[in-house]
Amino acid sequence: MEKIELKHIIHNDEDRILLSFPYIKGNSYDIAIRKLQGRLWSRTYSNWHIPLTEDYYKNVKQCFGGLDCEIVDLVHPDKNAKEQKEQVKDDKLKQ
C-alpha cells in the first residue's frame, strides 16, 4: 500500500497542496494524478502539487479511489503558511 501525504506549500505566492509519495514516472499513481485539474510538477520537491481549494481532499480521494493507498492529510489550515515562509526566510538570513 502506497502512502500519499498531502502537505501545504507556497508556490509563486500561491497556496498549494503537495502530493508527497515515492514518484515513479508512468506508474498507476502518476497516471492517476495527471487527471487532477491544476496540477503542476515541482522540481524542488520532485512531486506534483495542486491548488489549495475547499474540495482538494475530495478531489484527491476520487483521483486515487481505485488504487491501494493511504491518503494522509497533513494540511493545517489554521496555520498561516505565508507567515511560516517569512519566518523561514528570516531564520536563514540570521545564519
C-alpha positions as semicolon CSV with decimal commas, in nm:
position;residue;x (nm);y (nm);z (nm)
1;M;0,000;0,000;0,000
2;E;0,137;0,339;-0,103
3;K;0,125;0,631;0,140
4;I;0,038;0,971;-0,009
5;E;0,094;1,270;0,216
6;L;-0,082;1,599;0,146
7;K;0,129;1,896;0,254
8;H;0,064;2,270;0,239
9;I;0,324;2,465;0,039
10;I;0,356;2,812;-0,110
11;H;0,447;2,819;-0,480
12;N;0,480;3,158;-0,651
13;D;0,286;3,321;-0,364
14;E;0,002;3,071;-0,415
15;D;-0,130;2,822;-0,158
16;R;-0,083;2,472;-0,299
17;I;-0,111;2,111;-0,183
18;L;0,195;1,894;-0,241
19;L;0,115;1,527;-0,301
20;S;0,419;1,361;-0,149
21;F;0,489;0,997;-0,236
22;P;0,771;0,795;-0,395
23;Y;0,744;0,912;-0,755
24;I;0,787;0,665;-1,039
25;K;0,705;0,805;-1,382
26;G;0,430;0,613;-1,557
27;N;0,314;0,405;-1,259
28;S;-0,056;0,391;-1,168
29;Y;-0,025;0,676;-0,915
30;D;0,147;0,901;-1,168
31;I;-0,120;0,824;-1,428
32;A;-0,399;0,892;-1,177
33;I;-0,258;1,225;-1,058
34;R;-0,235;1,355;-1,414
35;K;-0,617;1,365;-1,412
36;L;-0,626;1,630;-1,137
37;Q;-0,705;1,981;-1,259
38;G;-0,444;2,247;-1,192
39;R;-0,168;2,002;-1,114
40;L;0,190;2,117;-1,159
41;W;0,524;1,938;-1,124
42;S;0,769;2,067;-0,864
43;R;1,135;2,021;-0,947
44;T;1,215;2,136;-0,594
45;Y;1,005;1,866;-0,426
46;S;1,014;1,611;-0,712
47;N;0,639;1,562;-0,682
48;W;0,308;1,704;-0,804
49;H;0,114;1,986;-0,640
50;I;-0,240;2,112;-0,686
51;P;-0,427;2,432;-0,591
52;L;-0,546;2,459;-0,231
53;T;-0,924;2,465;-0,271
54;E;-1,212;2,381;-0,038
55;D;-1,259;2,043;-0,205
56;Y;-0,896;1,944;-0,266
57;Y;-0,923;1,643;-0,032
58;K;-1,237;1,512;-0,204
59;N;-1,068;1,552;-0,544
60;V;-0,758;1,363;-0,430
61;K;-0,970;1,083;-0,278
62;Q;-1,161;1,048;-0,607
63;C;-0,840;1,053;-0,809
64;F;-0,678;0,769;-0,615
65;G;-1,004;0,592;-0,524
66;G;-0,938;0,275;-0,722
67;L;-0,579;0,234;-0,601
68;D;-0,447;0,065;-0,289
69;C;-0,319;0,368;-0,098
70;E;-0,343;0,557;0,228
71;I;-0,400;0,932;0,198
72;V;-0,262;1,126;0,493
73;D;-0,376;1,488;0,514
74;L;-0,102;1,690;0,684
75;V;-0,251;2,025;0,589
76;H;-0,326;2,254;0,881
77;P;-0,544;2,539;0,752
78;D;-0,536;2,710;1,093
79;K;-0,168;2,796;1,042
80;N;-0,077;3,081;0,812
81;A;0,173;2,932;0,566
82;K;0,281;3,272;0,439
83;E;0,387;3,369;0,791
84;Q;0,573;3,039;0,820
85;K;0,751;3,109;0,492
86;E;0,858;3,454;0,612
87;Q;0,985;3,302;0,937
88;V;1,197;3,054;0,741
89;K;1,342;3,340;0,534
90;D;1,420;3,539;0,850
91;D;1,586;3,237;1,010
92;K;1,804;3,182;0,703
93;L;1,911;3,549;0,700
94;K;2,017;3,526;1,065
95;Q;2,251;3,235;0,992
